[in-house]
């Protein structure tokens, strides 16, 4: 956690973004948007970056302090 975020957490309650998958429904995404990776919302960062950018912008405009990145992560064998 960076210094700025640590400081903010100590000073006030932070508002995070909302449910990404639910919000993406408003964009009317179709099979082709996922290019064979159906349901893998993280892939939209590659295939439809403007949708992800708009989603994060909308959450920030609504008052979110923090937005989570739309990237897939992988845990090692021991998780």
N, CA, C and O atoms as a printed pandas DataFrame, in Angstrom:
     atom_number atom_name residue_name chain_id  residue_number  x_coord  y_coord  z_coord
0              1         N          UNK        A               1    0.849   -1.170    0.000
1              2        CA          UNK        A               1    0.000    0.000    0.000
2              3         C          UNK        A               1    0.898    1.238    0.000
3              4         O          UNK        A               1    1.834    1.327    0.795
4              5         N          UNK        A               2    0.615    2.191   -0.891
5              6        CA          UNK        A               2    1.476    3.373   -0.962
6              7         C          UNK        A               2    1.175    4.365    0.168
7              8         O          UNK        A               2    0.154    4.251    0.847
8              9         N          UNK        A               3    2.056    5.319    0.359
9             10        CA          UNK        A               3    1.947    6.275    1.468
10            11         C          UNK        A               3    0.643    7.061    1.434
11            12         O          UNK        A               3   -0.005    7.254    2.462
12            13         N          UNK        A               4    0.268    7.507    0.250
13            14        CA          UNK        A               4   -0.945    8.317    0.117
14            15         C          UNK        A               4   -2.187    7.540    0.546
15            16         O          UNK        A               4   -3.057    8.079    1.230
16            17         N          UNK        A               5   -2.267    6.289    0.147
17            18        CA          UNK        A               5   -3.405    5.459    0.512
18            19         C          UNK        A               5   -3.402    5.160    2.006
19            20         O          UNK        A               5   -4.454    5.199    2.644
20            21         N          UNK        A               6   -2.234    4.862    2.574
21            22        CA          UNK        A               6   -2.136    4.616    4.015
22            23         C          UNK        A               6   -2.618    5.827    4.806
23            24         O          UNK        A               6   -3.338    5.685    5.794
24            25         N          UNK        A               7   -2.220    7.007    4.369
25            26        CA          UNK        A               7   -2.622    8.240    5.049
26            27         C          UNK        A               7   -4.136    8.426    4.969
27            28         O          UNK        A               7   -4.777    8.755    5.968
28            29         N          UNK        A               8   -4.703    8.217    3.793
29            30        CA          UNK        A               8   -6.143    8.386    3.606
30            31         C          UNK        A               8   -6.939    7.416    4.470
31            32         O          UNK        A               8   -7.965    7.789    5.039
32            33         N          UNK        A               9   -6.472    6.170    4.572
33            34        CA          UNK        A               9   -7.157    5.157    5.383
34            35         C          UNK        A               9   -7.198    5.571    6.851
35            36         O          UNK        A               9   -8.179    5.306    7.546
36            37         N          UNK        A              10   -6.146    6.213    7.317
37            38        CA          UNK        A              10   -6.091    6.651    8.712
38            39         C          UNK        A              10   -6.995    7.854    8.969
39            40         O          UNK        A              10   -7.441    8.066   10.097
40            41         N          UNK        A              11   -7.265    8.633    7.938
41            42        CA          UNK        A              11   -8.010    9.877    8.099
42            43         C          UNK        A              11   -9.516    9.743    7.900
43            44         O          UNK        A              11  -10.285   10.493    8.500
44            45         N          UNK        A              12   -9.946    8.800    7.069
45            46        CA          UNK        A              12  -11.375    8.739    6.748
46            47         C          UNK        A              12  -11.746    7.376    6.178
47            48         O          UNK        A              12  -10.886    6.546    5.882
48            49         N          UNK        A              13  -13.023    7.177    6.038
49            50        CA          UNK        A              13  -13.531    5.967    5.399
50            51         C          UNK        A              13  -13.409    6.163    3.892
51            52         O          UNK        A              13  -13.818    7.193    3.358
52            53         N          UNK        A              14  -12.851    5.179    3.219
53            54        CA          UNK        A              14  -12.684    5.261    1.771
54            55         C          UNK        A              14  -13.809    4.519    1.061
55            56         O          UNK        A              14  -14.279    3.479    1.524
56            57         N          UNK        A              15  -14.226    5.068   -0.059
57            58        CA          UNK        A              15  -15.268    4.455   -0.871
58            59         C          UNK        A              15  -14.601    3.769   -2.063
59            60         O          UNK        A              15  -13.855    4.391   -2.820
60            61         N          UNK        A              16  -14.884    2.483   -2.211
61            62        CA          UNK        A              16  -14.346    1.720   -3.338
62            63         C          UNK        A              16  -15.378    1.662   -4.460
63            64         O          UNK        A              16  -16.553    1.966   -4.254
64            65         N          UNK        A              17  -14.928    1.270   -5.638
65            66        CA          UNK        A              17  -15.832    1.113   -6.773
66            67         C          UNK        A              17  -16.823   -0.009   -6.492
67            68         O          UNK        A              17  -16.756   -0.661   -5.450
68            69         N          UNK        A              18  -17.729   -0.224   -7.413
69            70        CA          UNK        A              18  -18.765   -1.230   -7.233
70            71         C          UNK        A              18  -18.502   -2.494   -8.030
71            72         O          UNK        A              18  -17.372   -2.789   -8.418
72            73         N          UNK        A              19  -19.571   -3.226   -8.259
73            74        CA          UNK        A              19  -19.493   -4.518   -8.942
74            75         C          UNK        A              19  -19.230   -4.321  -10.434
75            76         O          UNK        A              19  -20.097   -3.841  -11.164
76            77         N          UNK        A              20  -18.050   -4.688  -10.876
77            78        CA          UNK        A              20  -17.653   -4.481  -12.269
78            79         C          UNK        A              20  -18.550   -5.249  -13.235
79            80         O          UNK        A              20  -19.066   -4.673  -14.193
80            81         N          UNK        A              21  -18.734   -6.524  -12.994
81            82        CA          UNK        A              21  -19.533   -7.342  -13.905
82            83         C          UNK        A              21  -20.946   -6.824  -14.071
83            84         O          UNK        A              21  -21.476   -6.804  -15.182
84            85         N          UNK        A              22  -21.556   -6.407  -12.981
85            86        CA          UNK        A              22  -22.904   -5.856  -13.029
86            87         C          UNK        A              22  -22.926   -4.567  -13.830
87            88         O          UNK        A              22  -23.808   -4.371  -14.666
88            89         N          UNK        A              23  -21.976   -3.695  -13.587
89            90        CA          UNK        A              23  -21.932   -2.405  -14.275
90            91         C          UNK        A              23  -21.683   -2.576  -15.769
91            92         O          UNK        A              23  -22.222   -1.818  -16.575
92            93         N          UNK        A              24  -20.879   -3.555  -16.145
93            94        CA          UNK        A              24  -20.577   -3.778  -17.558
94            95         C          UNK        A              24  -21.824   -4.127  -18.362
95            96         O          UNK        A              24  -21.846   -3.949  -19.580
96            97         N          UNK        A              25  -22.855   -4.620  -17.694
97            98        CA          UNK        A              25  -24.103   -4.955  -18.370
98            99         C          UNK        A              25  -24.720   -3.784  -19.106
99           100         O          UNK        A              25  -25.431   -3.978  -20.093
100          101         N          UNK        A              26  -24.464   -2.582  -18.647
101          102        CA          UNK        A              26  -25.065   -1.402  -19.282
102          103         C          UNK        A              26  -24.472   -1.102  -20.655
103          104         O          UNK        A              26  -25.039   -0.317  -21.415
104          105         N          UNK        A              27  -23.341   -1.716  -20.980
105          106        CA          UNK        A              27  -22.672   -1.443  -22.248
106          107         C          UNK        A              27  -23.134   -2.353  -23.387
107          108         O          UNK        A              27  -22.699   -2.186  -24.526
108          109         N          UNK        A              28  -24.006   -3.308  -23.090
109          110        CA          UNK        A              28  -24.525   -4.187  -24.133
110          111         C          UNK        A              28  -23.444   -4.997  -24.840
111          112         O          UNK        A              28  -23.465   -5.146  -26.061
112          113         N          UNK        A              29  -22.516   -5.510  -24.072
113          114        CA          UNK        A              29  -21.415   -6.285  -24.647
114          115         C          UNK        A              29  -21.936   -7.566  -25.294
115          116         O          UNK        A              29  -22.904   -8.167  -24.827
116          117         N          UNK        A              30  -21.279   -7.967  -26.370
117          118        CA          UNK        A              30  -21.683   -9.174  -27.091
118          119         C          UNK        A              30  -20.510  -10.153  -27.150
119          120         O          UNK        A              30  -19.388   -9.829  -26.759
120          121         N          UNK        A              31  -20.792  -11.340  -27.640
121          122        CA          UNK        A              31  -19.784  -12.406  -27.713
122          123         C          UNK        A              31  -18.476  -11.916  -28.336
123          124         O          UNK        A              31  -17.397  -12.236  -27.837
124          125         N          UNK        A              32  -18.561  -11.155  -29.406
125          126        CA          UNK        A              32  -17.374  -10.670  -30.106
126          127         C          UNK        A              32  -16.488   -9.775  -29.264
127          128         O          UNK        A              32  -15.287   -9.681  -29.517
128          129         N          UNK        A              33  -17.062   -9.112  -28.260
129          130        CA          UNK        A              33  -16.268   -8.246  -27.386
130          131         C          UNK        A              33  -15.268   -9.047  -26.558
131          132         O          UNK        A              33  -14.243   -8.520  -26.127
132          133         N          UNK        A              34  -15.574  -10.320  -26.341
133          134        CA          UNK        A              34  -14.711  -11.173  -25.523
134          135         C          UNK        A              34  -13.748  -12.004  -26.372
135          136         O          UNK        A              34  -12.842  -12.644  -25.838
136          137         N          UNK        A              35  -13.940  -11.995  -27.678
137          138        CA          UNK        A              35  -13.055  -12.681  -28.633
138          139         C          UNK        A              35  -12.662  -14.094  -28.176
139          140         O          UNK        A              35  -11.485  -14.454  -28.125
140          141         N          UNK        A              36  -13.692  -14.872  -27.848
141          142        CA          UNK        A              36  -13.453  -16.251  -27.440
142          143         C          UNK        A              36  -13.185  -16.437  -25.959
143          144         O          UNK        A              36  -12.975  -17.561  -25.505
144          145         N          UNK        A              37  -13.190  -15.360  -25.204
145          146        CA          UNK        A              37  -12.947  -15.426  -23.755
146          147         C          UNK        A              37  -14.227  -15.042  -23.014
147          148         O          UNK        A              37  -14.202  -14.203  -22.114
148          149         N          UNK        A              38  -15.325  -15.651  -23.392
149          150        CA          UNK        A              38  -16.643  -15.310  -22.867
150          151         C          UNK        A              38  -16.667  -15.270  -21.344
151          152         O          UNK        A              38  -16.242  -16.214  -20.678
152          153         N          UNK        A              39  -17.167  -14.169  -20.808
153          154        CA          UNK        A              39  -17.292  -14.012  -19.366
154          155         C          UNK        A              39  -16.015  -13.593  -18.663
155          156         O          UNK        A              39  -16.032  -13.351  -17.456
156          157         N          UNK        A              40  -14.920  -13.503  -19.378
157          158        CA          UNK        A              40  -13.650  -13.095  -18.776
158          159         C          UNK        A              40  -13.546  -11.570  -18.889
159          160         O          UNK        A              40  -12.953  -11.037  -19.827
160          161         N          UNK        A              41  -14.134  -10.892  -17.915
161          162        CA          UNK        A              41  -14.195   -9.430  -17.956
162          163         C          UNK        A              41  -12.821   -8.784  -18.049
163          164         O          UNK        A              41  -12.682   -7.699  -18.614
164          165         N          UNK        A              42  -11.818   -9.434  -17.504
165          166        CA          UNK        A              42  -10.467   -8.887  -17.565
166          167         C          UNK        A              42   -9.995   -8.715  -19.011
167          168         O          UNK        A              42   -9.203   -7.820  -19.308
168          169         N          UNK        A              43  -10.484   -9.572  -19.902
169          170        CA          UNK        A              43  -10.070   -9.493  -21.305
170          171         C          UNK        A              43  -10.547   -8.200  -21.968
171          172         O          UNK        A              43   -9.979   -7.774  -22.973
172          173         N          UNK        A              44  -11.569   -7.586  -21.421
173          174        CA          UNK        A              44  -12.078   -6.339  -21.987
174          175         C          UNK        A              44  -11.041   -5.224  -21.928
175          176         O          UNK        A              44  -11.146   -4.248  -22.672
176          177         N          UNK        A              45  -10.055   -5.348  -21.069
177          178        CA          UNK        A              45   -8.966   -4.360  -21.035
178          179         C          UNK        A              45   -8.198   -4.365  -22.353
179          180         O          UNK        A              45   -7.602   -3.359  -22.736
180          181         N          UNK        A              46   -8.218   -5.503  -23.041
181          182        CA          UNK        A              46   -7.542   -5.639  -24.326
182          183         C          UNK        A              46   -8.511   -5.349  -25.477
183          184         O          UNK        A              46   -8.200   -4.578  -26.386
184          185         N          UNK        A              47   -9.685   -5.977  -25.423
185          186        CA          UNK        A              47  -10.614   -5.898  -26.551
186          187         C          UNK        A              47  -11.470   -4.633  -26.563
187          188         O          UNK        A              47  -11.822   -4.143  -27.636
188          189         N          UNK        A              48  -11.807   -4.101  -25.403
189          190        CA          UNK        A              48  -12.666   -2.910  -25.316
190          191         C          UNK        A              48  -12.170   -1.973  -24.216
191          192         O          UNK        A              48  -12.909   -1.704  -23.268
192          193         N          UNK        A              49  -10.948   -1.473  -24.318
193          194        CA          UNK        A              49  -10.389   -0.640  -23.250
194          195         C          UNK        A              49  -11.214    0.607  -22.952
195          196         O          UNK        A              49  -11.210    1.100  -21.824
196          197         N          UNK        A              50  -11.918    1.116  -23.952
197          198        CA          UNK        A              50  -12.741    2.307  -23.721
198          199         C          UNK        A              50  -13.885    2.034  -22.751
199          200         O          UNK        A              50  -14.302    2.927  -22.013
200          201         N          UNK        A              51  -14.392    0.805  -22.750
201          202        CA          UNK        A              51  -15.461    0.423  -21.822
202          203         C          UNK        A              51  -14.917    0.396  -20.398
203          204         O          UNK        A              51  -15.567    0.889  -19.476
204          205         N          UNK        A              52  -13.739   -0.173  -20.215
205          206        CA          UNK        A              52  -13.129   -0.236  -18.884
206          207         C          UNK        A              52  -12.788    1.166  -18.399
207          208         O          UNK        A              52  -13.022    1.494  -17.236
208          209         N          UNK        A              53  -12.243    1.988  -19.272
209          210        CA          UNK        A              53  -11.908    3.368  -18.901
210          211         C          UNK        A              53  -13.162    4.131  -18.487
211          212         O          UNK        A              53  -13.150    4.848  -17.486
212          213         N          UNK        A              54  -14.238    3.981  -19.247
213          214        CA          UNK        A              54  -15.491    4.670  -18.915
214          215         C          UNK        A              54  -16.054    4.179  -17.584
215          216         O          UNK        A              54  -16.562    4.967  -16.787
216          217         N          UNK        A              55  -15.959    2.878  -17.354
217          218        CA          UNK        A              55  -16.452    2.312  -16.097
218          219         C          UNK        A              55  -15.714    2.917  -14.906
219          220         O          UNK        A              55  -16.344    3.351  -13.942
220          221         N          UNK        A              56  -14.392    2.949  -14.967
221          222        CA          UNK        A              56  -13.615    3.529  -13.870
222          223         C          UNK        A              56  -13.909    5.020  -13.720
223          224         O          UNK        A              56  -14.027    5.519  -12.601
224          225         N          UNK        A              57  -14.028    5.722  -14.825
225          226        CA          UNK        A              57  -14.346    7.159  -14.779
226          227         C          UNK        A              57  -15.701    7.397  -14.129
227          228         O          UNK        A              57  -15.863    8.330  -13.342
228          229         N          UNK        A              58  -16.675    6.553  -14.459
229          230        CA          UNK        A              58  -18.014    6.695  -13.879
230          231         C          UNK        A              58  -17.999    6.476  -12.372
231          232         O          UNK        A              58  -18.646    7.214  -11.630
232          233         N          UNK        A              59  -17.263    5.467  -11.917
233          234        CA          UNK        A              59  -17.177    5.221  -10.475
234          235         C          UNK        A              59  -16.498    6.390   -9.760
235          236         O          UNK        A              59  -16.942    6.796   -8.686
236          237         N          UNK        A              60  -15.441    6.926  -10.334
237          238        CA          UNK        A              60  -14.764    8.075   -9.720
238          239         C          UNK        A              60  -15.676    9.297   -9.704
239          240         O          UNK        A              60  -15.701   10.037   -8.720
240          241         N          UNK        A              61  -16.423    9.515  -10.780
241          242        CA          UNK        A              61  -17.356   10.644  -10.844
242          243         C          UNK        A              61  -18.472   10.499   -9.813
243          244         O          UNK        A              61  -19.017   11.492   -9.332
244          245         N          UNK        A              62  -18.806    9.254   -9.479
245          246        CA          UNK        A              62  -19.857    8.997   -8.492
246          247         C          UNK        A              62  -19.350    9.123   -7.060
247          248         O          UNK        A              62  -20.130    9.015   -6.113
248          249         N          UNK        A              63  -18.039    9.351   -6.895
249          250        CA          UNK        A              63  -17.498    9.574   -5.563
250          251         C          UNK        A              63  -16.577    8.505   -5.020
251          252         O          UNK        A              63  -16.142    8.596   -3.872
252          253         N          UNK        A              64  -16.270    7.499   -5.809
253          254        CA          UNK        A              64  -15.343    6.464   -5.337
254          255         C          UNK        A              64  -13.954    7.063   -5.146
255          256         O          UNK        A              64  -13.493    7.872   -5.951
256          257         N          UNK        A              65  -13.303    6.653   -4.072
257          258        CA          UNK        A              65  -11.920    7.063   -3.817
258          259         C          UNK        A              65  -10.938    6.101   -4.467
259          260         O          UNK        A              65   -9.827    6.485   -4.834
260          261         N          UNK        A              66  -11.355    4.846   -4.606
261          262        CA          UNK        A              66  -10.470    3.787   -5.079
262          263         C          UNK        A              66  -11.202    2.959   -6.127
263          264         O          UNK        A              66  -12.367    2.606   -5.943
264          265         N          UNK        A              67  -10.524    2.651   -7.221
265          266        CA          UNK        A              67  -11.053    1.694   -8.195
266          267         C          UNK        A              67  -10.034    0.569   -8.340
267          268         O          UNK        A              67   -8.827    0.802   -8.401
268          269         N          UNK        A              68  -10.548   -0.643   -8.393
269          270        CA          UNK        A              68   -9.662   -1.792   -8.561
270          271         C          UNK        A              68   -9.352   -1.966  -10.038
271          272         O          UNK        A              68  -10.202   -1.710  -10.891
272          273         N          UNK        A              69   -8.150   -2.394  -10.335
273          274        CA          UNK        A              69   -7.788   -2.596  -11.733
274          275         C          UNK        A              69   -8.507   -3.805  -12.301
275          276         O          UNK        A              69   -8.850   -4.744  -11.582
276          277         N          UNK        A              70   -8.721   -3.763  -13.575
277          278        CA          UNK        A              70   -9.407   -4.838  -14.275
278          279         C          UNK        A              70   -8.373   -5.785  -14.864
279          280         O          UNK        A              70   -8.308   -5.968  -16.080
280          281         N          UNK        A              71   -7.568   -6.384  -14.001
281          282        CA          UNK        A              71   -6.547   -7.305  -14.473
282          283         C          UNK        A              71   -6.662   -8.628  -13.739
283          284         O          UNK        A              71   -6.971   -8.677  -12.549
284          285         N          UNK        A              72   -6.410   -9.679  -14.465
285          286        CA          UNK        A              72   -6.465  -11.006  -13.866
286          287         C          UNK        A              72   -5.182  -11.253  -13.092
287          288         O          UNK        A              72   -4.097  -10.864  -13.523
288          289         N          UNK        A              73   -5.315  -11.895  -11.961
289          290        CA          UNK        A              73   -4.123  -12.250  -11.195
290          291         C          UNK        A              73   -4.073  -13.762  -11.052
291          292         O          UNK        A              73   -5.086  -14.446  -11.197
292          293         N          UNK        A              74   -2.921  -14.258  -10.776
293          294        CA          UNK        A              74   -2.719  -15.694  -10.652
294          295         C          UNK        A              74   -2.002  -15.981   -9.346
295          296         O          UNK        A              74   -0.942  -15.424   -9.063
296          297         N          UNK        A              75   -2.598  -16.856   -8.561
297          298        CA          UNK        A              75   -1.972  -17.253   -7.310
298          299         C          UNK        A              75   -1.090  -18.469   -7.565
299          300         O          UNK        A              75   -1.394  -19.302   -8.420
300          301         N          UNK        A              76   -0.021  -18.559   -6.831
301          302        CA          UNK        A              76    0.860  -19.717   -6.944
302          303         C          UNK        A              76    0.179  -20.966   -6.424
303          304         O          UNK        A              76   -0.988  -20.927   -6.037
304          305         N          UNK        A              77    0.893  -22.061   -6.413
305          306        CA          UNK        A              77    0.342  -23.340   -5.978
306          307         C          UNK        A              77   -0.269  -23.282   -4.590
307          308         O          UNK        A              77   -1.283  -23.930   -4.329
308          309         N          UNK        A              78    0.338  -22.514   -3.699
309          310        CA          UNK        A              78   -0.147  -22.482   -2.322
310          311         C          UNK        A              78   -1.152  -21.369   -2.086
311          312         O          UNK        A              78   -1.642  -21.214   -0.968
312          313         N          UNK        A              79   -1.472  -20.585   -3.119
313          314        CA          UNK        A              79   -2.499  -19.556   -3.058
314          315         C          UNK        A              79   -2.191  -18.473   -2.114
315          316         O          UNK        A              79   -2.980  -17.539   -1.969
